[in-house]
Amino acid sequence: EKAARGIDGRIYPYGNEFDPRKCNVADSGIYRTTPSKEYATGKSPYGCYDMSGNVWNWCLDTFEFGTSIKEATRVVRGGSCTRGKVKACCSFRNGRHPNDRWISRGFRCVKDVGN
């Protein structure tokens, strides 16, 4: 979440006002995934692309439903090309079972570019 919203607590990676020209969500009218870096104006403060929209990103965290299946349910974040602005907020999270596959769910590779 910090990588998406920065230290100033923004609502979307690019600021506090929703703009469908800065992320691939249903409001953008594309309804399919796009190449990474397609929305350069929607980068997060840390320079991360597609933190809002395009595909849901799988997280290691369990999603707390308050039911007995929570151990098998993982968090997905960032919204997707088939969902609207509410689910594209930096703070929004949803839960899915890891075996639940869909074209609008993916994962993010992270690389340490330090020394």
C-alpha positions in Angstrom: 0.0 0.0 0.0 2.8 2.4 0.8 4.3 1.8 -2.7 1.0 2.9 -4.2 0.0 5.8 -2.0 3.3 7.2 -0.8 3.9 8.9 2.5 1.3 11.6 1.9 -1.7 9.1 2.0 -3.1 9.8 -1.4 -6.3 8.1 -2.5 -4.9 7.0 -5.9 -1.3 6.5 -6.8 -1.3 9.7 -8.9 -3.3 11.9 -6.5 -6.6 12.4 -4.7 -8.9 12.9 -7.6 -9.9 10.0 -9.8 -8.8 10.2 -13.4 -9.6 7.4 -15.9 -6.9 8.6 -18.2 -4.2 7.7 -15.6 -5.2 4.1 -14.9 -6.8 1.1 -16.7 -10.1 0.6 -15.0 -13.6 0.0 -16.2 -14.2 3.8 -16.4 -11.4 4.0 -18.9 -13.6 1.9 -21.4 -10.9 -0.5 -22.5 -12.0 -3.7 -20.5 -8.8 -5.6 -21.2 -5.3 -5.6 -19.8 -2.7 -3.2 -21.3 1.1 -3.4 -21.4 2.9 -2.2 -18.3 4.0 1.5 -18.4 1.0 2.3 -20.7 -0.2 4.8 -18.0 3.0 6.7 -17.2 1.0 9.6 -15.7 -0.6 7.2 -13.2 2.7 6.2 -11.6 2.9 6.1 -7.8 5.2 8.5 -5.9 7.8 5.7 -5.9 7.7 5.3 -9.7 5.6 2.1 -9.7 3.3 1.6 -12.7 -0.2 0.1 -12.6 -0.7 0.2 -8.9 -4.3 1.2 -9.7 -6.1 -0.8 -12.3 -5.0 -3.2 -15.1 -4.8 -6.4 -12.9 -5.5 -7.2 -9.3 -2.2 -7.9 -7.6 -2.0 -11.0 -5.4 -0.6 -10.4 -1.9 0.8 -12.8 0.7 -1.6 -11.5 3.4 -4.6 -13.5 4.3 -8.0 -11.8 3.8 -10.0 -11.7 7.1 -13.6 -12.6 6.2 -14.4 -13.6 9.8 -15.1 -17.1 8.5 -13.3 -20.5 8.8 -11.9 -20.2 5.2 -9.8 -17.1 5.9 -6.5 -19.2 6.0 -7.0 -20.2 2.4 -8.0 -16.7 1.2 -5.4 -14.1 0.1 -5.6 -10.4 -0.4 -5.8 -8.9 -3.9 -5.2 -5.2 -4.4 -5.2 -2.4 -7.0 -8.4 -3.0 -8.9 -8.5 -4.2 -12.5 -9.5 -3.3 -16.0 -13.0 -4.7 -15.3 -13.7 -2.8 -12.1 -14.3 0.9 -11.3 -12.7 3.7 -9.4 -13.8 2.6 -5.9 -11.8 -0.6 -6.2 -8.8 1.2 -7.7 -8.2 3.2 -4.5 -4.8 2.5 -2.9 -6.5 1.4 0.3 -9.0 -1.0 -1.2 -8.5 -4.7 -0.7 -10.4 -7.8 -1.7 -10.0 -11.5 -0.9 -9.8 -14.5 -3.3 -8.8 -18.1 -2.9 -5.4 -18.7 -4.5 -6.9 -21.3 -6.9 -9.3 -18.7 -8.2 -7.7 -17.6 -11.5 -9.0 -14.9 -13.8 -7.5 -12.8 -16.6 -7.6 -9.7 -14.5 -5.5 -11.1 -11.6 -1.7 -11.2 -11.6 1.3 -10.6 -9.5 4.1 -8.0 -9.3 7.8 -8.9 -9.4 10.0 -6.8 -7.2 13.7 -6.3 -7.7 16.2 -4.7 -5.3 18.2 -2.1 -7.3 20.5 -1.3 -4.3 24.2 -1.9 -4.2 
